[in-house]
Amino acid sequence: MNRDTEGDALSPAELRLLHHLQVLRADAPEPTVELSAAVLGSVRWQRELRPYLVASGGLAAGLAAAAAVVLGAGAPR
């Protein structure tokens, strides 16, 4: 939601924040090649690992549910 369209007055803190954001927007740093390479490298190994992490999470959730049933915490009342 944009407060400007609602007609609400901005607080002094919001005005300062908008000023700082405008300064940052005007002088935005260019990303370096090293940053791009690091991000792509992270994405590649995380993409390869994700199915195993999802499966491990499902297994852990199933084991927790089974333990709750066995211990009586998950029994319907």
N, C-alpha and C positions, 0 to 999 in steps of 0.2 A: 504494500500500500504506500502510496506517495502522499506524504503529509502536505505537500504544496498544493495538491488539488483539493484537499479538504478545507483549506482556508485557515488552518491552525497556524498560530505564530510559532516560530521556532525559538527554542530556548537559547540562551547565550552559549551553552555547551554545544548544542547542535550547530549553531552558526560557526563556532570555531572549528568543529569537526569538518564541516563542509568546506571551509577555507583551506584546511590542511589537505583534504582530499583533492581539491582543485589544484593545489601546488604540486602534489604528487602526480596528478594526471598530466600536468603540463610538462613535467620533467621526468617522465618515466624512463627507467634504465632499459637498455636493450639486453635481451637474454644472450648469454655467451654460448659458444659452441659446447663448452665443457658442461654447462648446465643442461643443455638439451641432451647430450650424450648420457649424462647421469640419470636423467629422468627416464629416457628410453630404456636404459639398462635395467632400472628398477622395475619398470612396467613389464619387461620381458620375463624376468625371473619370477615375478609375482603371478603373472598369467600362467606360467608353467606349474606353479605350486598350488594355485587356487583350488583345483578339483580335489586334491588330497586333503587340503584344509577343510573344505566343505564336507567331505566324507568323514573326516575325523570328528567334526562337530556333530554330524548326524549320529555317529556311533556313540559319542559321549552323551548326547541327549537321550538316546535309546537306553543306554546303560543306567543313566540317572532315573529314568522313568521306571525301568525294571526294578532297580533297587528300592524305589519308593513303594512300588507295589509289594515287593517281598517284605519290606519292613513295616508295611501297613500304613505308611503315610499317604499313599496314593489310593487307598481303598475307598470306593464310593460309600456314602453313608445313607 
